[in-house]
Amino acid sequence: MWIKTTSLIVNGLSADKVWKVWTDVNQWHTWQDDIDYAKLEGEFKTGAVFKFKPRGGPKINIELIEVR
């Protein structure tokens, strides 16, 4: 199993605004140009699974293991 974590420090943005954009999986392709699509049905919460297709890559399912 692969595990990837990501961190980014952005000055001038509230944590609430960043969280709102990050948890809106279905809109990731609008601000990340190397994503064909990301589709989440339901809530962004632990155990949720969404479909993800990076540009030029394979379709995959991603499970959210821990959301806090």
N, CA, C and O atoms as a GROMACS GRO file, in nm:
protein
  272
    1MET      N    1   0.084  -0.118   0.000
    1MET     CA    2   0.000   0.000   0.000
    1MET      C    3   0.089   0.124   0.000
    1MET      O    4   0.186   0.132   0.076
    2TRP      N    5   0.056   0.219  -0.083
    2TRP     CA    6   0.128   0.345  -0.088
    2TRP      C    7   0.059   0.445   0.002
    2TRP      O    8  -0.064   0.450   0.008
    3ILE      N    9   0.136   0.523   0.071
    3ILE     CA   10   0.082   0.632   0.152
    3ILE      C   11   0.156   0.758   0.112
    3ILE      O   12   0.279   0.761   0.108
    4LYS      N   13   0.081   0.862   0.082
    4LYS     CA   14   0.142   0.989   0.047
    4LYS      C   15   0.077   1.098   0.130
    4LYS      O   16  -0.045   1.106   0.138
    5THR      N   17   0.158   1.179   0.191
    5THR     CA   18   0.108   1.295   0.263
    5THR      C   19   0.166   1.419   0.197
    5THR      O   20   0.275   1.416   0.140
    6THR      N   21   0.093   1.528   0.206
    6THR     CA   22   0.136   1.652   0.144
    6THR      C   23   0.116   1.766   0.242
    6THR      O   24   0.015   1.772   0.313
    7SER      N   25   0.210   1.857   0.246
    7SER     CA   26   0.198   1.977   0.328
    7SER      C   27   0.238   2.097   0.243
    7SER      O   28   0.326   2.088   0.157
    8LEU      N   29   0.173   2.209   0.267
    8LEU     CA   30   0.203   2.332   0.196
    8LEU      C   31   0.172   2.449   0.287
    8LEU      O   32   0.065   2.453   0.348
    9ILE      N   33   0.262   2.543   0.297
    9ILE     CA   34   0.239   2.663   0.376
    9ILE      C   35   0.201   2.775   0.281
    9ILE      O   36   0.275   2.807   0.188
   10VAL      N   37   0.084   2.834   0.304
   10VAL     CA   38   0.035   2.944   0.221
   10VAL      C   39   0.005   3.061   0.314
   10VAL      O   40  -0.079   3.050   0.404
   11ASN      N   41   0.072   3.171   0.292
   11ASN     CA   42   0.049   3.290   0.374
   11ASN      C   43  -0.070   3.368   0.320
   11ASN      O   44  -0.092   3.374   0.199
   12GLY      N   45  -0.146   3.428   0.409
   12GLY     CA   46  -0.256   3.514   0.370
   12GLY      C   47  -0.389   3.445   0.348
   12GLY      O   48  -0.487   3.510   0.310
   13LEU      N   49  -0.394   3.314   0.370
   13LEU     CA   50  -0.520   3.241   0.356
   13LEU      C   51  -0.558   3.180   0.489
   13LEU      O   52  -0.473   3.131   0.563
   14SER      N   53  -0.687   3.183   0.518
   14SER     CA   54  -0.731   3.121   0.642
   14SER      C   55  -0.737   2.969   0.624
   14SER      O   56  -0.755   2.919   0.514
   15ALA      N   57  -0.722   2.899   0.733
   15ALA     CA   58  -0.732   2.753   0.730
   15ALA      C   59  -0.868   2.710   0.678
   15ALA      O   60  -0.879   2.610   0.608
   16ASP      N   61  -0.973   2.784   0.713
   16ASP     CA   62  -1.108   2.750   0.667
   16ASP      C   63  -1.120   2.757   0.515
   16ASP      O   64  -1.182   2.670   0.453
   17LYS      N   65  -1.061   2.860   0.454
   17LYS     CA   66  -1.068   2.872   0.308
   17LYS      C   67  -0.990   2.760   0.239
   17LYS      O   68  -1.038   2.703   0.141
   18VAL      N   69  -0.872   2.730   0.290
   18VAL     CA   70  -0.793   2.622   0.232
   18VAL      C   71  -0.868   2.490   0.245
   18VAL      O   72  -0.874   2.412   0.150
   19TRP      N   73  -0.924   2.463   0.362
   19TRP     CA   74  -0.998   2.339   0.384
   19TRP      C   75  -1.117   2.328   0.290
   19TRP      O   76  -1.145   2.220   0.238
   20LYS      N   77  -1.188   2.438   0.268
   20LYS     CA   78  -1.304   2.437   0.179
   20LYS      C   79  -1.264   2.397   0.037
   20LYS      O   80  -1.333   2.318  -0.027
   21VAL      N   81  -1.154   2.452  -0.013
   21VAL     CA   82  -1.107   2.419  -0.148
   21VAL      C   83  -1.056   2.275  -0.153
   21VAL      O   84  -1.088   2.201  -0.247
   22TRP      N   85  -0.980   2.234  -0.053
   22TRP     CA   86  -0.921   2.100  -0.052
   22TRP      C   87  -1.027   1.991  -0.044
   22TRP      O   88  -1.013   1.886  -0.107
   23THR      N   89  -1.133   2.014   0.031
   23THR     CA   90  -1.237   1.911   0.049
   23THR      C   91  -1.339   1.909  -0.065
   23THR      O   92  -1.424   1.821  -0.068
   24ASP      N   93  -1.332   2.005  -0.157
   24ASP     CA   94  -1.422   2.006  -0.273
   24ASP      C   95  -1.355   1.928  -0.387
   24ASP      O   96  -1.317   1.985  -0.489
   25VAL      N   97  -1.344   1.798  -0.366
   25VAL     CA   98  -1.271   1.709  -0.457
   25VAL      C   99  -1.319   1.723  -0.601
   25VAL      O  100  -1.237   1.722  -0.693
   26ASN      N  101  -1.448   1.735  -0.622
   26ASN     CA  102  -1.503   1.740  -0.757
   26ASN      C  103  -1.459   1.862  -0.837
   26ASN      O  104  -1.477   1.866  -0.958
   27GLN      N  105  -1.402   1.961  -0.770
   27GLN     CA  106  -1.354   2.082  -0.839
   27GLN      C  107  -1.202   2.089  -0.849
   27GLN      O  108  -1.149   2.189  -0.898
   28TRP      N  109  -1.131   1.987  -0.805
   28TRP     CA  110  -0.985   1.991  -0.809
   28TRP      C  111  -0.933   2.023  -0.949
   28TRP      O  112  -0.836   2.097  -0.964
   29HIS      N  113  -0.997   1.969  -1.051
   29HIS     CA  114  -0.949   1.990  -1.189
   29HIS      C  115  -0.953   2.137  -1.231
   29HIS      O  116  -0.886   2.174  -1.327
   30THR      N  117  -1.030   2.221  -1.161
   30THR     CA  118  -1.040   2.362  -1.199
   30THR      C  119  -0.920   2.444  -1.154
   30THR      O  120  -0.895   2.552  -1.208
   31TRP      N  121  -0.845   2.396  -1.058
   31TRP     CA  122  -0.727   2.469  -1.012
   31TRP      C  123  -0.598   2.387  -1.019
   31TRP      O  124  -0.490   2.439  -0.990
   32GLN      N  125  -0.608   2.261  -1.056
   32GLN     CA  126  -0.490   2.174  -1.071
   32GLN      C  127  -0.492   2.120  -1.213
   32GLN      O  128  -0.569   2.029  -1.243
   33ASP      N  129  -0.408   2.174  -1.301
   33ASP     CA  130  -0.419   2.142  -1.443
   33ASP      C  131  -0.368   2.005  -1.485
   33ASP      O  132  -0.378   1.969  -1.602
   34ASP      N  133  -0.313   1.927  -1.393
   34ASP     CA  134  -0.268   1.793  -1.430
   34ASP      C  135  -0.366   1.684  -1.383
   34ASP      O  136  -0.329   1.567  -1.372
   35ILE      N  137  -0.489   1.725  -1.355
   35ILE     CA  138  -0.594   1.631  -1.314
   35ILE      C  139  -0.704   1.632  -1.420
   35ILE      O  140  -0.759   1.738  -1.452
   36ASP      N  141  -0.738   1.515  -1.474
   36ASP     CA  142  -0.852   1.505  -1.565
   36ASP      C  143  -0.982   1.514  -1.486
   36ASP      O  144  -1.073   1.589  -1.522
   37TYR      N  145  -0.989   1.438  -1.377
   37TYR     CA  146  -1.106   1.446  -1.290
   37TYR      C  147  -1.078   1.384  -1.154
   37TYR      O  148  -0.988   1.301  -1.139
   38ALA      N  149  -1.157   1.425  -1.058
   38ALA     CA  150  -1.163   1.364  -0.926
   38ALA      C  151  -1.311   1.368  -0.889
   38ALA      O  152  -1.373   1.474  -0.894
   39LYS      N  153  -1.367   1.254  -0.852
   39LYS     CA  154  -1.511   1.245  -0.827
   39LYS      C  155  -1.537   1.180  -0.692
   39LYS      O  156  -1.504   1.064  -0.669
   40LEU      N  157  -1.596   1.258  -0.603
   40LEU     CA  158  -1.633   1.210  -0.471
   40LEU      C  159  -1.784   1.221  -0.458
   40LEU      O  160  -1.841   1.328  -0.476
   41GLU      N  161  -1.848   1.110  -0.426
   41GLU     CA  162  -1.991   1.111  -0.396
   41GLU      C  163  -2.004   1.105  -0.246
   41GLU      O  164  -1.958   1.009  -0.183
   42GLY      N  165  -2.065   1.205  -0.188
   42GLY     CA  166  -2.078   1.208  -0.043
   42GLY      C  167  -1.978   1.303   0.020
   42GLY      O  168  -1.925   1.393  -0.046
   43GLU      N  169  -1.955   1.282   0.149
   43GLU     CA  170  -1.873   1.373   0.227
   43GLU      C  171  -1.724   1.339   0.222
   43GLU      O  172  -1.686   1.224   0.202
   44PHE      N  173  -1.642   1.441   0.240
   44PHE     CA  174  -1.498   1.425   0.254
   44PHE      C  175  -1.473   1.387   0.399
   44PHE      O  176  -1.458   1.474   0.485
   45LYS      N  177  -1.468   1.256   0.426
   45LYS     CA  178  -1.451   1.208   0.563
   45LYS      C  179  -1.376   1.075   0.561
   45LYS      O  180  -1.365   1.010   0.457
   46THR      N  181  -1.327   1.037   0.676
   46THR     CA  182  -1.256   0.910   0.689
   46THR      C  183  -1.340   0.796   0.633
   46THR      O  184  -1.459   0.783   0.666
   47GLY      N  185  -1.279   0.714   0.549
   47GLY     CA  186  -1.347   0.601   0.489
   47GLY      C  187  -1.407   0.628   0.352
   47GLY      O  188  -1.443   0.535   0.280
   48ALA      N  189  -1.420   0.756   0.316
   48ALA     CA  190  -1.475   0.789   0.184
   48ALA      C  191  -1.376   0.746   0.075
   48ALA      O  192  -1.255   0.748   0.095
   49VAL      N  193  -1.431   0.707  -0.040
   49VAL     CA  194  -1.350   0.667  -0.154
   49VAL      C  195  -1.390   0.754  -0.273
   49VAL      O  196  -1.508   0.774  -0.299
   50PHE      N  197  -1.290   0.806  -0.344
   50PHE     CA  198  -1.322   0.883  -0.463
   50PHE      C  199  -1.240   0.835  -0.582
   50PHE      O  200  -1.133   0.776  -0.566
   51LYS      N  201  -1.292   0.861  -0.700
   51LYS     CA  202  -1.226   0.824  -0.825
   51LYS      C  203  -1.136   0.940  -0.867
   51LYS      O  204  -1.173   1.057  -0.856
   52PHE      N  205  -1.017   0.906  -0.915
   52PHE     CA  206  -0.918   1.007  -0.948
   52PHE      C  207  -0.846   0.967  -1.077
   52PHE      O  208  -0.808   0.852  -1.094
   53LYS      N  209  -0.829   1.064  -1.167
   53LYS     CA  210  -0.761   1.039  -1.294
   53LYS      C  211  -0.662   1.152  -1.320
   53LYS      O  212  -0.702   1.261  -1.361
   54PRO      N  213  -0.532   1.127  -1.296
   54PRO     CA  214  -0.434   1.228  -1.331
   54PRO      C  215  -0.414   1.230  -1.482
   54PRO      O  216  -0.425   1.127  -1.548
   55ARG      N  217  -0.386   1.347  -1.538
   55ARG     CA  218  -0.364   1.359  -1.682
   55ARG      C  219  -0.248   1.268  -1.724
   55ARG      O  220  -0.138   1.278  -1.671
   56GLY      N  221  -0.276   1.180  -1.819
   56GLY     CA  222  -0.175   1.089  -1.868
   56GLY      C  223  -0.153   0.967  -1.781
   56GLY      O  224  -0.066   0.884  -1.810
   57GLY      N  225  -0.229   0.955  -1.674
   57GLY     CA  226  -0.212   0.843  -1.582
   57GLY      C  227  -0.334   0.753  -1.577
   57GLY      O  228  -0.433   0.779  -1.645
   58PRO      N  229  -0.327   0.648  -1.497
   58PRO     CA  230  -0.438   0.554  -1.488
   58PRO      C  231  -0.549   0.605  -1.396
   58PRO      O  232  -0.525   0.690  -1.309
   59LYS      N  233  -0.669   0.554  -1.416
   59LYS     CA  234  -0.780   0.580  -1.325
   59LYS      C  235  -0.753   0.503  -1.196
   59LYS      O  236  -0.717   0.386  -1.201
   60ILE      N  237  -0.771   0.569  -1.083
   60ILE     CA  238  -0.751   0.501  -0.955
   60ILE      C  239  -0.861   0.538  -0.857
   60ILE      O  240  -0.930   0.639  -0.874
   61ASN      N  241  -0.876   0.458  -0.754
   61ASN     CA  242  -0.964   0.488  -0.643
   61ASN      C  243  -0.878   0.525  -0.524
   61ASN      O  244  -0.778   0.459  -0.496
   62ILE      N  245  -0.915   0.631  -0.455
   62ILE     CA  246  -0.841   0.677  -0.338
   62ILE      C  247  -0.933   0.672  -0.217
   62ILE      O  248  -1.045   0.724  -0.221
   63GLU      N  249  -0.885   0.608  -0.111
   63GLU     CA  250  -0.961   0.603   0.014
   63GLU      C  251  -0.900   0.701   0.113
   63GLU      O  252  -0.778   0.705   0.131
   64LEU      N  253  -0.986   0.780   0.176
   64LEU     CA  254  -0.940   0.873   0.279
   64LEU      C  255  -0.925   0.795   0.409
   64LEU      O  256  -1.024   0.754   0.469
   65ILE      N  257  -0.803   0.774   0.452
   65ILE     CA  258  -0.774   0.692   0.569
   65ILE      C  259  -0.796   0.769   0.699
   65ILE      O  260  -0.852   0.716   0.795
   66GLU      N  261  -0.752   0.894   0.701
   66GLU     CA  262  -0.768   0.975   0.822
   66GLU      C  263  -0.796   1.119   0.781
   66GLU      O  264  -0.716   1.180   0.710
   67VAL      N  265  -0.907   1.172   0.825
   67VAL     CA  266  -0.944   1.311   0.796
   67VAL      C  267  -0.963   1.382   0.928
   67VAL      O  268  -1.045   1.340   1.010
   68ARG      N  269  -0.887   1.488   0.949
   68ARG     CA  270  -0.904   1.564   1.073
   68ARG      C  271  -0.902   1.712   1.047
   68ARG      O  272  -0.916   1.791   1.141
   0.00000   0.00000   0.00000
